């Protein structure tokens, strides 16, 4: 019987180059599809929208080491939109934090790879998330602690646009500006959709970039599926150390990106890929293999 790793890596000559963010983004989508298919889990649309963001972070931005996941000077990453946890699990496995084969246990009874991202027993995950609106507050605490210690590591927080309806996000944003946390970098997966409707139908956020600036942040909007644009945005955010302001990247994305019938369809926030839909999605992803 073919192993899980052989299945998702089939078509590559040798081991995939996960330092190439485009390759890693493809692997995040391929693993995300397989994991949600096997587990009959949800949130594939969110996994697909955040793929390039997570890929660029793990391929070329984060100072982390799979051989020493708890090294004191590591950067901290918090996936505040914890329902897209399989994207982070895939990135961690593909970059060597734990075996790719373990991804097949996603959402299974007794598995450490819970549906919403969990730090319990998972190397490379800093904090369990999923109750939306809390990740930025945790990140502010981490960044403030680092500043008080004189540490040079950075804190990254990936948020969803829907969770920015939460007042706790804006309370944390105010605190970050108050304490001048210029080594705190937030990234918003701005796919303009949330669980049951579009963002505009639920609670309009625009002018979104200006709101962050008004709260005392450096803010920049980019195409969240352009890996080169994302890399430049993260470089910009790093260069803002010394500005005495936190930085936020508004990454404009498409929910379900990569599979035509999932794109911008709210159904795929909760729907699981099975049967003909799984086959069709796999065919489209395979046609995009880097």
Secondary structure, DSSP 8 states (H G I E B T S, - for coil): ---HHHHHHTTSSSS--TTSHHHHHHHHHHHHHHHHHHHT-S-HHHHHHTHHHHHHIIIII----TTSTT-TT--EEEESSGGGHHHHHHHHHHTTSS-GGGGGGTT-TT-SS-SS---TT-TT--S---STT-HHHHHHHHHHHHHHHT----EEEEEESGGGGSHHHHHHHHHHHHTT-TTEEEEEEE-SB-SSSBHHHH----SHHHHHHHTT-EEEEEETT-HHHHHHHHHHHHHTTTSSS-EEEEEE--TTTTSTTTTT-GGGGT----HHHHHHHHHHHHHT--
